Amino acid sequence: MRCTSCKNGEMQEDTTTYFAQLKECYVIIENVPCLKCKQCGDVVFRHSIAEKIDDILDNLEKIVSKISIIDYSKVA
């Protein structure tokens, strides 16, 4: 699959770190599966991964204060 950003690079399976700022805290999710462009580094999440990230953030927002760092493979 070609990159939608640079139009030249090929997307390949990889992992990335996802950062989010919620109302009262910051969340860092490590080792999130993604498609990453070999040329420009742009990251795209599959629909199922994006939904899981949303679920994780919804749950964390209820219990976390300030900063949370979690590993995707341990909470997905």
JOFENTA-V906241 format. One record per backbone hydrogen bond with DSSP energy under -0.5 kcal/mol. NH is the residue of the N-H (numbers start at 0). CO is the residue of the C=O. If there is no record, write none. Layout:
# JOFENTA-V906241
nh: (NH:NH)
co: (CO:CO)
This chain:
# JOFENTA-V906241
nh: (2:6:10:11:13:15:17:19:21:21:25:26:27:28:29:29:31:33:34:35:36:37:40:43:49:50:51:52:53:54:55:56:57:58:59:60:61:61:62:62:63:65:66:67:69:71:71:73:74:74:75)
co: (8:2:0:35:33:31:28:26:19:24:65:19:67:17:27:69:15:13:43:11:41:9:36:34:45:46:47:48:49:50:51:52:53:54:55:56:57:58:58:59:59:23:64:25:27:29:69:70:70:71:71)
